[in-house]
Amino acid sequence: MSRLIAGIHAVKHALEAGEPLQELVIEKGKKHPRLNELIHLARKAGIRVGFVPRPALDRLAGGAVHQGVVAKGSALKRPDFDDWLDSLDMETAPLLLLLDQVTDPHNFGACLRTAEATGCAAVILPRDHSADLFSPVVAKAACGALSRLPVLSVTNLVRAMQKLQDNGFWLCGLAGEAEGSIYEAKLKGALGIVMGAEDKGIRRLVRENCDQLASIPMPGRVESLNVSVAAGVALFEAVRQRKKSEE
């Protein structure tokens, strides 16, 4: 399956990461120095460059803000979950993000970007009822994270969680009803942060298979946070705790 990458930042990240791109499609007549830079990088890498009118590029981008450029590429090869787990070095105390039925492509892409920024070893999600990994909206929001971060689709998320626990992972799920705060949670060692969609949260079986549930204190009147914001709060708190334990 092919994938589309829209937007100057996302396309530049893909070019610099050496992703398998086949063609850069540029808006005909659009002048921008950063577009010229992308054209130069693409031609240097032997990637075909084409020019089309704005309406054609809009249709190709599928609703993503393209800023005058869309890249066509081959789908990135995703590792098998069991093979990835067998090869994982547990001595590094890996940090993971598990996304339970996060279907909004903007939120999903932003979660990937945050996971990469916090040094996650992988993002794990159910194969069904998740955002489309090949969506140009996801690629743009992820801003290069897709090419740097293993994203593992599994048939059964609960079964994958159990395998992670059998291999020494501690799983902390974020739930608004949890009594304990994320700032009091155990977020060191081999750890998986489990997030659900902001409208429904994590599903019952997923919640029951977490080792711990935690909430984000919110003294204001807002009842819930965007899932990508909540993931950022939890992951960076894990980074803080780990860094503090090393001091």
C-alpha positions in Angstrom: 0.0 0.0 0.0 1.3 3.5 -0.9 1.3 6.4 1.5 1.0 10.1 1.1 2.9 12.8 3.0 1.6 16.3 2.9 3.2 19.6 4.1 6.7 21.1 4.0 7.8 19.9 7.4 6.5 16.3 7.0 8.0 15.9 3.5 11.3 17.3 4.6 11.5 14.9 7.5 10.7 12.0 5.1 13.4 13.1 2.6 16.0 13.5 5.4 15.1 10.1 6.9 15.6 8.5 3.5 12.1 7.1 3.3 11.2 5.2 0.1 9.6 8.1 -1.8 8.6 7.8 -5.4 7.5 11.3 -6.3 7.2 14.8 -5.0 4.1 16.6 -6.3 4.3 20.4 -6.2 1.6 23.0 -6.7 2.1 24.5 -10.1 3.1 28.1 -10.0 3.6 28.3 -6.3 6.8 30.1 -5.2 8.4 29.4 -1.9 12.1 29.0 -1.0 11.4 26.0 1.2 9.6 24.3 -1.7 12.7 24.9 -3.8 14.8 23.2 -1.1 12.5 20.1 -1.2 12.8 20.0 -5.0 16.6 20.1 -4.7 16.6 17.3 -2.0 14.3 15.1 -4.1 16.2 15.5 -7.3 19.5 14.8 -5.4 18.0 11.6 -4.2 16.7 10.6 -7.6 13.1 11.1 -6.7 10.7 12.3 -9.5 9.3 15.8 -9.2 5.9 16.7 -10.8 3.8 19.9 -10.9 0.0 20.0 -10.8 -2.7 22.7 -10.4 -3.9 23.5 -6.9 -7.2 21.6 -7.1 -5.5 18.4 -8.1 -3.1 18.7 -5.2 -6.0 19.4 -2.8 -7.6 16.1 -3.9 -4.4 14.2 -3.6 -3.8 15.5 -0.1 -7.1 14.2 1.1 -8.0 17.1 3.4 -4.5 17.6 4.9 -2.9 21.0 4.8 -0.3 20.5 2.1 1.4 23.9 1.8 2.0 23.2 -1.8 3.7 19.8 -1.6 2.6 16.1 -1.3 5.0 13.2 -1.5 4.1 9.8 -2.7 5.9 6.9 -1.1 5.8 3.2 -0.4 4.3 2.0 2.8 6.9 1.7 5.6 7.5 -1.8 6.7 6.1 -2.4 10.2 7.7 -5.0 12.4 5.8 -8.0 13.8 4.9 -7.5 17.4 6.2 -10.8 18.7 9.5 -10.5 16.7 9.9 -6.9 18.0 9.3 -8.0 21.6 11.8 -10.9 21.4 14.5 -8.5 20.1 13.8 -5.8 22.7 16.6 -5.0 25.2 14.8 -4.9 28.5 17.9 -3.6 30.3 17.2 -0.2 28.7 13.9 0.1 30.6 11.9 0.8 27.4 9.0 3.3 27.4 6.0 2.5 25.3 2.7 4.2 24.3 -0.3 2.1 23.8 -3.3 3.7 22.0 -6.7 2.0 22.5 -9.0 2.9 19.5 -7.7 6.4 18.9 -9.2 7.1 15.5 -8.8 10.8 15.0 -5.9 11.2 12.6 -4.8 14.6 14.0 -4.7 13.3 17.6 -3.1 10.0 16.5 -0.4 11.8 14.6 0.3 14.2 17.5 0.5 11.2 19.8 3.2 9.6 17.6 5.1 12.9 17.5 5.1 13.1 21.3 6.0 9.4 21.7 9.1 10.0 19.5 10.0 13.1 21.3 10.0 11.3 24.7 12.1 8.4 23.4 9.4 5.7 23.3 10.7 2.4 22.0 7.4 1.9 20.1 3.7 2.8 19.8 1.3 -0.2 20.0 -2.3 -0.1 18.7 -5.1 -2.4 17.7 -5.3 -3.2 14.0 -9.0 -2.4 13.9 -10.6 0.9 15.1 -7.4 2.9 14.9 -6.5 5.9 12.7 -5.2 5.0 9.2 -1.4 4.9 9.4 -1.2 5.8 5.7 -3.3 9.0 6.0 -1.5 12.2 4.9 -3.2 13.9 7.9 -1.5 11.4 10.3 1.9 11.9 8.5 1.7 15.6 8.7 0.7 15.6 12.4 3.4 13.1 13.3 6.0 15.4 11.7 8.5 12.7 10.8 7.9 10.4 13.8 6.5 7.6 11.5 9.9 7.1 10.0 11.8 7.0 13.3 9.4 5.1 15.6 8.2 1.5 15.4 4.4 1.6 15.2 3.0 -1.9 15.9 -0.5 -3.0 15.0 -1.8 -6.0 16.9 -4.9 -8.1 16.4 -5.8 -8.1 20.1 -4.5 -5.3 22.3 -5.3 -7.1 25.6 -3.3 -10.1 24.6 -0.4 -7.9 23.6 -0.6 -6.2 27.0 -0.4 -9.5 28.7 2.7 -10.5 26.7 4.3 -7.2 27.6 3.6 -7.9 31.3 5.0 -11.4 31.0 8.2 -9.8 29.7 8.5 -7.4 32.6 6.5 -4.3 31.6 4.4 -2.3 34.1 1.3 -0.9 32.4 -0.2 2.4 33.6 -3.6 3.4 32.1 -4.9 6.9 32.1 -8.5 7.1 33.3 -10.4 10.2 34.5 -12.1 8.2 37.3 -8.8 6.9 38.8 -8.1 8.1 42.3 -4.4 8.2 42.0 -2.6 11.0 40.3 -0.2 10.5 37.4 2.4 12.3 39.5 2.1 9.6 42.2 2.2 6.7 39.7 5.1 4.3 39.3 6.5 5.4 35.9 10.1 4.0 36.1 11.5 0.8 34.6 10.0 -0.9 31.6 6.8 0.9 31.2 3.7 1.2 28.9 1.4 4.2 29.1 -2.1 3.2 28.0 -4.4 5.9 26.5 -7.9 5.7 25.1 -9.9 7.9 22.8 -11.0 11.1 24.6 -14.7 10.4 24.1 -14.8 6.9 25.6 -11.4 6.4 27.3 -9.8 3.0 27.5 -12.1 0.0 27.1 -13.2 -2.1 30.1 -11.0 -5.1 29.4 -8.0 -2.9 28.6 -8.5 -1.0 31.8 -8.8 -4.3 33.8 -5.5 -5.5 32.4 -3.5 -2.4 33.4 -1.3 -2.8 36.5 -2.3 0.7 37.6 -4.7 3.5 36.7 -3.9 7.1 37.1 -5.6 10.4 36.3 -4.3 13.9 35.5 -5.3 16.5 38.1 -7.4 19.3 36.5 -8.3 22.1 38.9 -10.2 23.9 36.1 -13.7 23.2 34.9 -12.7 21.2 31.7 -13.7 17.6 32.2 -11.2 16.0 29.8 -8.0 16.7 27.8 -7.3 16.0 24.2 -5.8 12.5 24.1 -2.5 13.8 22.5 -2.2 16.4 25.3 -2.9 13.8 28.0 -0.3 11.5 26.4 2.2 14.3 26.5 1.6 15.0 30.2 2.0 11.3 31.1 5.0 10.5 28.9 6.9 13.6 30.0 6.2 12.8 33.6 7.7 9.4 33.0 10.7 11.1 31.5 11.0 13.4 34.5 10.8 10.5 37.0 13.4 8.5 35.1 15.8 11.4 34.9 15.4 12.1 38.6 16.2 8.5 39.5 19.5 8.8 37.5 20.7 11.8 39.4 
